[in-house]
């Protein structure tokens, strides 16, 4: 019994990894060379806690590493209040925001992936002596794949400057909300930086 628990603990630890994200984007030719100075991050189809985490995570990165200013939707528009389109626009105009980055989740699939055989040497994991045994056995991991549509909008005319589709996947610890959202925002940040749409 103890041995089985021991094996399960080691196995689950080995299966924890990092989430990964792929992105396919399109930069409108009319916005080549255009850089935005103040981005407002907006989310759609996310719970309040997830929206708060994603918005803050993206803005923290932008505000720390670039000269572009980033603000969160939840700091502009309180979730307990209803705003008319006119009121929303007035708040934007007063803030100096020149672009909106909209994250819309369109996929969130969770599952279990089985592993027919997992084998490793205890010495390699714990640094034990050369006489350490090999442990082999079946296992499984929790998996998750999330998809996002991301759009960068020019507030001056509400035209799309950049659009992208992002697919983020992870297993076990990397399948948590925080890991999926962090990996997604990091991938989008790097894409916007590469497209030269934010100030360096």
C-alpha atoms as an extended CHARMM CRD file, in Angstrom:
* protein
*
       200  EXT
         1         1  UNK       CA              0.0000000000        0.0000000000        0.0000000000  PROA      1               0.0000000000
         2         2  UNK       CA              2.7400000000        2.4270000000        1.0100000000  PROA      2               0.0000000000
         3         3  UNK       CA              4.7210000000        1.5110000000       -2.0930000000  PROA      3               0.0000000000
         4         4  UNK       CA              1.6760000000        2.2050000000       -4.3070000000  PROA      4               0.0000000000
         5         5  UNK       CA              1.1620000000        5.6210000000       -2.7270000000  PROA      5               0.0000000000
         6         6  UNK       CA              4.8800000000        6.3560000000       -3.1110000000  PROA      6               0.0000000000
         7         7  UNK       CA              4.7790000000        5.4580000000       -6.8030000000  PROA      7               0.0000000000
         8         8  UNK       CA              1.6580000000        7.5970000000       -7.3500000000  PROA      8               0.0000000000
         9         9  UNK       CA              3.2710000000       10.6350000000       -5.7480000000  PROA      9               0.0000000000
        10        10  UNK       CA              6.4390000000       10.3440000000       -7.8330000000  PROA      10              0.0000000000
        11        11  UNK       CA              4.4780000000        9.7210000000      -11.0190000000  PROA      11              0.0000000000
        12        12  UNK       CA              2.2420000000       12.7490000000      -10.5420000000  PROA      12              0.0000000000
        13        13  UNK       CA              5.3050000000       14.8910000000       -9.9150000000  PROA      13              0.0000000000
        14        14  UNK       CA              6.9640000000       13.7530000000      -13.1250000000  PROA      14              0.0000000000
        15        15  UNK       CA              3.8890000000       14.5480000000      -15.1920000000  PROA      15              0.0000000000
        16        16  UNK       CA              3.7170000000       18.2010000000      -14.1540000000  PROA      16              0.0000000000
        17        17  UNK       CA              5.0980000000       20.3830000000      -16.9240000000  PROA      17              0.0000000000
        18        18  UNK       CA              4.6130000000       23.7140000000      -18.6110000000  PROA      18              0.0000000000
        19        19  UNK       CA              1.6780000000       24.8170000000      -20.7120000000  PROA      19              0.0000000000
        20        20  UNK       CA              2.4160000000       25.6350000000      -24.3470000000  PROA      20              0.0000000000
        21        21  UNK       CA              0.6910000000       28.0170000000      -26.7410000000  PROA      21              0.0000000000
        22        22  UNK       CA              0.5230000000       28.3690000000      -30.5140000000  PROA      22              0.0000000000
        23        23  UNK       CA             -0.5560000000       31.6030000000      -32.1620000000  PROA      23              0.0000000000
        24        24  UNK       CA             -1.6250000000       32.4710000000      -35.6910000000  PROA      24              0.0000000000
        25        25  UNK       CA             -2.0280000000       36.2010000000      -36.2380000000  PROA      25              0.0000000000
        26        26  UNK       CA             -2.6230000000       38.7900000000      -38.9460000000  PROA      26              0.0000000000
        27        27  UNK       CA             -1.3190000000       42.3650000000      -38.8500000000  PROA      27              0.0000000000
        28        28  UNK       CA             -3.3810000000       44.7480000000      -40.9760000000  PROA      28              0.0000000000
        29        29  UNK       CA             -1.0820000000       46.4330000000      -43.5550000000  PROA      29              0.0000000000
        30        30  UNK       CA             -2.5950000000       49.8240000000      -42.7140000000  PROA      30              0.0000000000
        31        31  UNK       CA             -1.1020000000       49.5150000000      -39.2300000000  PROA      31              0.0000000000
        32        32  UNK       CA              2.4250000000       48.5660000000      -40.2030000000  PROA      32              0.0000000000
        33        33  UNK       CA              4.7170000000       50.8700000000      -38.2560000000  PROA      33              0.0000000000
        34        34  UNK       CA              1.9210000000       52.0430000000      -35.9520000000  PROA      34              0.0000000000
        35        35  UNK       CA              2.5550000000       51.7320000000      -32.2270000000  PROA      35              0.0000000000
        36        36  UNK       CA             -0.0700000000       52.1070000000      -29.5290000000  PROA      36              0.0000000000
        37        37  UNK       CA              0.6350000000       54.0510000000      -26.3590000000  PROA      37              0.0000000000
        38        38  UNK       CA             -2.1900000000       52.9730000000      -24.0410000000  PROA      38              0.0000000000
        39        39  UNK       CA             -3.9280000000       49.5760000000      -24.2330000000  PROA      39              0.0000000000
        40        40  UNK       CA             -7.1290000000       48.6490000000      -22.4260000000  PROA      40              0.0000000000
        41        41  UNK       CA             -7.4040000000       44.8740000000      -21.9230000000  PROA      41              0.0000000000
        42        42  UNK       CA            -10.9610000000       43.5480000000      -22.1870000000  PROA      42              0.0000000000
        43        43  UNK       CA            -12.1280000000       39.9410000000      -21.7690000000  PROA      43              0.0000000000
        44        44  UNK       CA            -15.1740000000       38.0220000000      -22.9600000000  PROA      44              0.0000000000
        45        45  UNK       CA            -16.5240000000       34.5930000000      -21.9920000000  PROA      45              0.0000000000
        46        46  UNK       CA            -14.4040000000       34.3790000000      -18.8440000000  PROA      46              0.0000000000
        47        47  UNK       CA            -15.4580000000       34.1950000000      -15.2100000000  PROA      47              0.0000000000
        48        48  UNK       CA            -14.7510000000       37.2030000000      -13.0110000000  PROA      48              0.0000000000
        49        49  UNK       CA            -11.7340000000       35.6200000000      -11.3120000000  PROA      49              0.0000000000
        50        50  UNK       CA            -10.2220000000       34.4580000000      -14.6090000000  PROA      50              0.0000000000
        51        51  UNK       CA            -10.8740000000       37.8340000000      -16.2460000000  PROA      51              0.0000000000
        52        52  UNK       CA             -9.2150000000       39.6620000000      -13.3600000000  PROA      52              0.0000000000
        53        53  UNK       CA             -6.1600000000       37.3830000000      -13.4870000000  PROA      53              0.0000000000
        54        54  UNK       CA             -5.7300000000       37.5770000000      -17.2760000000  PROA      54              0.0000000000
        55        55  UNK       CA             -6.1310000000       41.3470000000      -17.4370000000  PROA      55              0.0000000000
        56        56  UNK       CA             -3.7310000000       42.0060000000      -14.5710000000  PROA      56              0.0000000000
        57        57  UNK       CA             -1.1850000000       39.4640000000      -15.8010000000  PROA      57              0.0000000000
        58        58  UNK       CA             -1.0160000000       40.9430000000      -19.3000000000  PROA      58              0.0000000000
        59        59  UNK       CA             -0.8560000000       44.5280000000      -18.0410000000  PROA      59              0.0000000000
        60        60  UNK       CA              1.8180000000       43.6970000000      -15.4910000000  PROA      60              0.0000000000
        61        61  UNK       CA              4.0730000000       42.4280000000      -18.2750000000  PROA      61              0.0000000000
        62        62  UNK       CA              3.3990000000       45.3650000000      -20.6040000000  PROA      62              0.0000000000
        63        63  UNK       CA              3.8140000000       47.9980000000      -17.8880000000  PROA      63              0.0000000000
        64        64  UNK       CA              7.0220000000       46.4190000000      -16.6480000000  PROA      64              0.0000000000
        65        65  UNK       CA              8.8320000000       45.7610000000      -19.9110000000  PROA      65              0.0000000000
        66        66  UNK       CA              7.5560000000       48.3840000000      -22.3790000000  PROA      66              0.0000000000
        67        67  UNK       CA              6.8040000000       52.0850000000      -22.5870000000  PROA      67              0.0000000000
        68        68  UNK       CA              3.2100000000       51.3630000000      -23.5710000000  PROA      68              0.0000000000
        69        69  UNK       CA              0.7240000000       51.8500000000      -20.7460000000  PROA      69              0.0000000000
        70        70  UNK       CA             -1.7400000000       49.0480000000      -20.0440000000  PROA      70              0.0000000000
        71        71  UNK       CA             -5.0050000000       49.2640000000      -18.0810000000  PROA      71              0.0000000000
        72        72  UNK       CA             -7.5480000000       46.6200000000      -17.1440000000  PROA      72              0.0000000000
        73        73  UNK       CA            -11.2250000000       46.6420000000      -18.0440000000  PROA      73              0.0000000000
        74        74  UNK       CA            -12.1890000000       45.9200000000      -14.4330000000  PROA      74              0.0000000000
        75        75  UNK       CA            -10.3830000000       49.0530000000      -13.2430000000  PROA      75              0.0000000000
        76        76  UNK       CA            -12.3400000000       51.1810000000      -15.7480000000  PROA      76              0.0000000000
        77        77  UNK       CA            -15.7690000000       49.5640000000      -15.6510000000  PROA      77              0.0000000000
        78        78  UNK       CA            -16.9990000000       48.1520000000      -12.3550000000  PROA      78              0.0000000000
        79        79  UNK       CA            -18.7320000000       44.7660000000      -12.7780000000  PROA      79              0.0000000000
        80        80  UNK       CA            -21.5210000000       45.8650000000      -10.4200000000  PROA      80              0.0000000000
        81        81  UNK       CA            -22.5930000000       48.7170000000      -12.6930000000  PROA      81              0.0000000000
        82        82  UNK       CA            -24.2700000000       48.9750000000      -16.0710000000  PROA      82              0.0000000000
        83        83  UNK       CA            -22.7560000000       51.4570000000      -18.5150000000  PROA      83              0.0000000000
        84        84  UNK       CA            -24.3310000000       52.8440000000      -21.6430000000  PROA      84              0.0000000000
        85        85  UNK       CA            -22.2120000000       52.9080000000      -24.8200000000  PROA      85              0.0000000000
        86        86  UNK       CA            -21.9910000000       56.6850000000      -24.4140000000  PROA      86              0.0000000000
        87        87  UNK       CA            -20.6820000000       56.3670000000      -20.8540000000  PROA      87              0.0000000000
        88        88  UNK       CA            -18.1450000000       53.7400000000      -21.8870000000  PROA      88              0.0000000000
        89        89  UNK       CA            -16.8480000000       55.9350000000      -24.6860000000  PROA      89              0.0000000000
        90        90  UNK       CA            -16.6010000000       58.9490000000      -22.3810000000  PROA      90              0.0000000000
        91        91  UNK       CA            -14.4750000000       56.9700000000      -19.9160000000  PROA      91              0.0000000000
        92        92  UNK       CA            -12.1880000000       55.8710000000      -22.7500000000  PROA      92              0.0000000000
        93        93  UNK       CA            -11.8020000000       59.4220000000      -24.0480000000  PROA      93              0.0000000000
        94        94  UNK       CA            -10.9170000000       60.7290000000      -20.5920000000  PROA      94              0.0000000000
        95        95  UNK       CA             -8.3450000000       57.9950000000      -19.9900000000  PROA      95              0.0000000000
        96        96  UNK       CA             -6.2130000000       58.5000000000      -23.0800000000  PROA      96              0.0000000000
        97        97  UNK       CA             -6.6330000000       54.8760000000      -24.1850000000  PROA      97              0.0000000000
        98        98  UNK       CA             -5.8320000000       54.5360000000      -27.8970000000  PROA      98              0.0000000000
        99        99  UNK       CA             -6.4010000000       50.7890000000      -28.3030000000  PROA      99              0.0000000000
       100       100  UNK       CA             -8.4440000000       47.9000000000      -26.9350000000  PROA      100             0.0000000000
       101       101  UNK       CA             -7.1060000000       44.3630000000      -26.7060000000  PROA      101             0.0000000000
       102       102  UNK       CA            -10.0150000000       41.9270000000      -26.5770000000  PROA      102             0.0000000000
       103       103  UNK       CA             -9.5160000000       38.3560000000      -25.3900000000  PROA      103             0.0000000000
       104       104  UNK       CA            -12.4760000000       36.0960000000      -26.1600000000  PROA      104             0.0000000000
       105       105  UNK       CA            -12.3200000000       32.4610000000      -25.0830000000  PROA      105             0.0000000000
       106       106  UNK       CA            -13.9540000000       30.1700000000      -27.6350000000  PROA      106             0.0000000000
       107       107  UNK       CA            -12.7520000000       26.7880000000      -26.3840000000  PROA      107             0.0000000000
       108       108  UNK       CA            -12.0150000000       25.1470000000      -23.0430000000  PROA      108             0.0000000000
       109       109  UNK       CA            -11.7490000000       21.3640000000      -23.1290000000  PROA      109             0.0000000000
       110       110  UNK       CA            -10.6590000000       19.1730000000      -20.2360000000  PROA      110             0.0000000000
       111       111  UNK       CA             -9.8740000000       15.4650000000      -20.2690000000  PROA      111             0.0000000000
       112       112  UNK       CA             -7.7360000000       12.6250000000      -18.9910000000  PROA      112             0.0000000000
       113       113  UNK       CA             -4.8340000000       11.1720000000      -20.9230000000  PROA      113             0.0000000000
       114       114  UNK       CA             -3.7140000000        7.6580000000      -20.0760000000  PROA      114             0.0000000000
       115       115  UNK       CA             -0.1060000000        6.4680000000      -20.1110000000  PROA      115             0.0000000000
       116       116  UNK       CA              0.3240000000        2.7300000000      -20.6270000000  PROA      116             0.0000000000
       117       117  UNK       CA              3.7360000000        2.6960000000      -18.9670000000  PROA      117             0.0000000000
       118       118  UNK       CA              5.8730000000        5.1460000000      -17.0360000000  PROA      118             0.0000000000
       119       119  UNK       CA              9.3770000000        4.0890000000      -16.0630000000  PROA      119             0.0000000000
       120       120  UNK       CA             12.0740000000        5.9360000000      -14.1600000000  PROA      120             0.0000000000
       121       121  UNK       CA             14.9590000000        5.3250000000      -11.7940000000  PROA      121             0.0000000000
       122       122  UNK       CA             14.5690000000        6.4820000000       -8.2030000000  PROA      122             0.0000000000
       123       123  UNK       CA             18.2490000000        7.4590000000       -8.1280000000  PROA      123             0.0000000000
       124       124  UNK       CA             17.6920000000        9.9970000000      -10.8900000000  PROA      124             0.0000000000
       125       125  UNK       CA             14.7780000000       11.5830000000       -9.0240000000  PROA      125             0.0000000000
       126       126  UNK       CA             16.0950000000       11.6210000000       -5.4680000000  PROA      126             0.0000000000
       127       127  UNK       CA             19.8310000000       11.2810000000       -5.9870000000  PROA      127             0.0000000000
       128       128  UNK       CA             19.9350000000        7.8950000000       -4.2640000000  PROA      128             0.0000000000
       129       129  UNK       CA             22.7310000000        5.3640000000       -4.6150000000  PROA      129             0.0000000000
       130       130  UNK       CA             23.5030000000        3.1700000000       -7.6420000000  PROA      130             0.0000000000
       131       131  UNK       CA             21.5410000000        0.2570000000       -6.1770000000  PROA      131             0.0000000000
       132       132  UNK       CA             18.2410000000        2.1460000000       -6.4290000000  PROA      132             0.0000000000
       133       133  UNK       CA             15.3760000000        0.3050000000       -8.0760000000  PROA      133             0.0000000000
       134       134  UNK       CA             13.5090000000        1.1340000000      -11.2750000000  PROA      134             0.0000000000
       135       135  UNK       CA              9.7760000000        1.7660000000      -10.9050000000  PROA      135             0.0000000000
       136       136  UNK       CA              7.4350000000        0.9880000000      -13.7770000000  PROA      136             0.0000000000
       137       137  UNK       CA              3.6770000000        1.3190000000      -13.8980000000  PROA      137             0.0000000000
       138       138  UNK       CA              0.6150000000        2.7950000000      -15.5920000000  PROA      138             0.0000000000
       139       139  UNK       CA             -0.4540000000        6.3830000000      -15.0660000000  PROA      139             0.0000000000
       140       140  UNK       CA             -2.6320000000        9.1970000000      -16.3180000000  PROA      140             0.0000000000
       141       141  UNK       CA             -2.6300000000       12.9830000000      -16.5250000000  PROA      141             0.0000000000
       142       142  UNK       CA             -5.3320000000       15.6220000000      -16.5650000000  PROA      142             0.0000000000
       143       143  UNK       CA             -5.2380000000       17.6120000000      -19.7930000000  PROA      143             0.0000000000
       144       144  UNK       CA             -6.6990000000       20.9270000000      -20.8580000000  PROA      144             0.0000000000
       145       145  UNK       CA             -6.8410000000       22.8680000000      -24.1090000000  PROA      145             0.0000000000
       146       146  UNK       CA             -8.1300000000       26.4380000000      -24.2870000000  PROA      146             0.0000000000
       147       147  UNK       CA             -8.6830000000       28.5450000000      -27.3830000000  PROA      147             0.0000000000
       148       148  UNK       CA             -8.8050000000       32.3330000000      -27.6020000000  PROA      148             0.0000000000
       149       149  UNK       CA             -9.5760000000       34.8720000000      -30.2890000000  PROA      149             0.0000000000
       150       150  UNK       CA             -7.5890000000       38.0470000000      -29.6590000000  PROA      150             0.0000000000
       151       151  UNK       CA             -8.2500000000       41.3690000000      -31.3870000000  PROA      151             0.0000000000
       152       152  UNK       CA             -6.3780000000       44.6790000000      -31.1330000000  PROA      152             0.0000000000
       153       153  UNK       CA             -8.7290000000       47.5640000000      -31.9270000000  PROA      153             0.0000000000
       154       154  UNK       CA             -7.8540000000       51.1590000000      -32.7850000000  PROA      154             0.0000000000
       155       155  UNK       CA            -10.0480000000       53.3650000000      -30.5680000000  PROA      155             0.0000000000
       156       156  UNK       CA             -9.8620000000       56.2600000000      -33.0560000000  PROA      156             0.0000000000
       157       157  UNK       CA            -11.9860000000       54.4170000000      -35.6280000000  PROA      157             0.0000000000
       158       158  UNK       CA            -12.6900000000       51.0080000000      -34.0380000000  PROA      158             0.0000000000
       159       159  UNK       CA            -10.9230000000       49.1880000000      -36.8600000000  PROA      159             0.0000000000
       160       160  UNK       CA             -8.9700000000       45.9920000000      -36.2190000000  PROA      160             0.0000000000
       161       161  UNK       CA             -5.2190000000       46.5160000000      -36.2860000000  PROA      161             0.0000000000
       162       162  UNK       CA             -4.3110000000       42.9270000000      -35.4460000000  PROA      162             0.0000000000
       163       163  UNK       CA             -6.1760000000       39.6520000000      -34.9540000000  PROA      163             0.0000000000
       164       164  UNK       CA             -4.9940000000       36.2710000000      -33.7160000000  PROA      164             0.0000000000
       165       165  UNK       CA             -6.1020000000       32.8330000000      -32.6690000000  PROA      165             0.0000000000
       166       166  UNK       CA             -4.3140000000       31.2570000000      -29.7140000000  PROA      166             0.0000000000
       167       167  UNK       CA             -4.4680000000       27.6300000000      -28.5960000000  PROA      167             0.0000000000
       168       168  UNK       CA             -2.9770000000       26.8400000000      -25.1970000000  PROA      168             0.0000000000
       169       169  UNK       CA             -2.5360000000       23.3190000000      -23.8200000000  PROA      169             0.0000000000
       170       170  UNK       CA             -1.2590000000       21.8590000000      -20.5780000000  PROA      170             0.0000000000
       171       171  UNK       CA             -1.4510000000       18.7970000000      -18.3710000000  PROA      171             0.0000000000
       172       172  UNK       CA             -1.7680000000       18.3090000000      -14.6190000000  PROA      172             0.0000000000
       173       173  UNK       CA             -0.2360000000       21.3440000000      -12.8470000000  PROA      173             0.0000000000
       174       174  UNK       CA              0.1800000000       23.1540000000      -16.1560000000  PROA      174             0.0000000000
       175       175  UNK       CA             -3.5610000000       22.7710000000      -16.8290000000  PROA      175             0.0000000000
       176       176  UNK       CA             -4.5850000000       25.1530000000      -14.0320000000  PROA      176             0.0000000000
       177       177  UNK       CA             -6.4010000000       28.3990000000      -14.8080000000  PROA      177             0.0000000000
       178       178  UNK       CA             -3.3460000000       30.4370000000      -13.8770000000  PROA      178             0.0000000000
       179       179  UNK       CA             -0.9390000000       28.4710000000      -16.0680000000  PROA      179             0.0000000000
       180       180  UNK       CA             -3.2400000000       28.4500000000      -19.0860000000  PROA      180             0.0000000000
       181       181  UNK       CA             -3.9610000000       32.1840000000      -18.8300000000  PROA      181             0.0000000000
       182       182  UNK       CA             -0.3490000000       33.1440000000      -18.0640000000  PROA      182             0.0000000000
       183       183  UNK       CA              0.9500000000       31.1900000000      -21.0520000000  PROA      183             0.0000000000
       184       184  UNK       CA             -1.7180000000       32.7140000000      -23.3060000000  PROA      184             0.0000000000
       185       185  UNK       CA             -1.0020000000       36.3070000000      -22.2830000000  PROA      185             0.0000000000
       186       186  UNK       CA              2.7370000000       35.7930000000      -22.5720000000  PROA      186             0.0000000000
       187       187  UNK       CA              2.3540000000       34.4490000000      -26.1140000000  PROA      187             0.0000000000
       188       188  UNK       CA              0.1640000000       37.4020000000      -27.1240000000  PROA      188             0.0000000000
       189       189  UNK       CA              2.5570000000       39.8980000000      -25.5500000000  PROA      189             0.0000000000
       190       190  UNK       CA              5.4960000000       38.4780000000      -27.5040000000  PROA      190             0.0000000000
       191       191  UNK       CA              3.4770000000       38.5320000000      -30.7350000000  PROA      191             0.0000000000
       192       192  UNK       CA              2.4940000000       42.1870000000      -30.2870000000  PROA      192             0.0000000000
       193       193  UNK       CA              6.0810000000       43.0850000000      -29.4610000000  PROA      193             0.0000000000
       194       194  UNK       CA              7.3520000000       41.2530000000      -32.5520000000  PROA      194             0.0000000000
       195       195  UNK       CA              4.7580000000       43.0480000000      -34.6870000000  PROA      195             0.0000000000
       196       196  UNK       CA              6.0710000000       46.3460000000      -33.2640000000  PROA      196             0.0000000000
       197       197  UNK       CA              2.5690000000       47.3620000000      -32.1600000000  PROA      197             0.0000000000
       198       198  UNK       CA              3.6700000000       48.3920000000      -28.6670000000  PROA      198             0.0000000000
       199       199  UNK       CA              6.3700000000       50.8240000000      -27.5960000000  PROA      199             0.0000000000
       200       200  UNK       CA              9.6990000000       49.2950000000      -26.6030000000  PROA      200             0.0000000000
